[in-house]
Amino acid sequence: MKRFVLIPLLFLAGVVGAETVKSVATTPVERPEERNQQRHAKFNEVSKAGEAQVVFLGDSITQGWEGKGKAMWEQHFAPMKAANFGIGGDRTEHVLWRLANGNFDGLKPKLVVLMIGTNNTGHQGREGYVCTAQQTADGVKEILAVLETKCPEAKVLLLGIFPRGPDAMDKFRVQNAETNAIIKGYADGKRVFWKDLGPVFLAKDGTLSKEIMPDLLHLNEKGYQMWAEAILPDVTALMK
């Protein structure tokens, strides 16, 4: 009798626990810090104006188009009526919250350039946070679904999460690569298009140079130039 009761209870506990962990990257989470709220409000105003034709959506690497990447942005993307919806530190769950609270409301862009997920990987172990490659990929998939609902006519250039760390053995780079292996399958060649810029940034031996990413995560001016030049043909073609 004890066995009969114990086995179902253990099974149920496992299912509940798995579901709790699985939801971490797909459950919208607000970031209440003032600087983040201010950027979020700014994006809502851009959305209401409805003029942006291409939107870059992501985290600090995307936000960096306003910093180290500003010259490239002004030269190549500003003339396309581009908008930068990047917020440093954002994970998939934060982007989902933004999308549920005004971002893209009123926008009808031709193209969305999406890269998100490295903070899901890099936040591992902080405040008990756990997020596997599959869970991060689930978050990306949910973002794609919301974008399709909000702007069904827009195409999405889905970028692979950029490589990070000094070499291929870096644990965070390994997990990002695992996530990329999943999310590239979301591209259908009709609405969602895949591009992995790993080969652009990495040396032949797989090492990442500090001449491109000084902290082995964020791009400098040279890195943003490489990024811009790598996606310009895709952005131009997809916006036609």
Secondary structure, DSSP 8 states (H G I E B T S, - for coil): -HHHHHHHHHHHHHHHHHHHHHGGGTS------HHHHHHHHHHHHHHHHT--SEEEEESHHHHGGGTTTHHHIIIIIGGGTEEEEE-TT--HHHHHHHHHTTTTTT---SEEEEE--HHHHHTTTGGG----HHHHHHHHHHHHHHHHHH-TT-EEEEE-----SSSTT-HHHHHHHHHHHHHGGG--SSSEEEE--HHHHB-TTS-B-TTT-TTSSS--HHHHHHHHHHHHHHHHHHT-
